[in-house]
Amino acid sequence: MPEQYLRVAEVLTWLSIPRITLYYFIKNEKFPFHKIGRQFRFLESEIQEWISTNDIVEARKRAGRGGKR
């Protein structure tokens, strides 16, 4: 059975990051995504691989989103 796509809200909850940080990652960090129509979708396996090869805390700091809002 093919892997299901995750929506933006699901990824935000999973990674505990603000929406603007996710879009920053997509634009600047080569975060894995698929664009279906006008919507972003994500595969869990690709995100797990991205997490294993990137320090998410450092990535948040580079995004300027490391602090609380």
Secondary structure as UniProt FT lines:
FT   STRAND          5..6
FT   HELIX           8..15
FT   HELIX           19..28
FT   STRAND          34..36
FT   TURN            37..38
FT   STRAND          39..43
FT   HELIX           44..53
FT   HELIX           56..62
FT   TURN            63..64
//
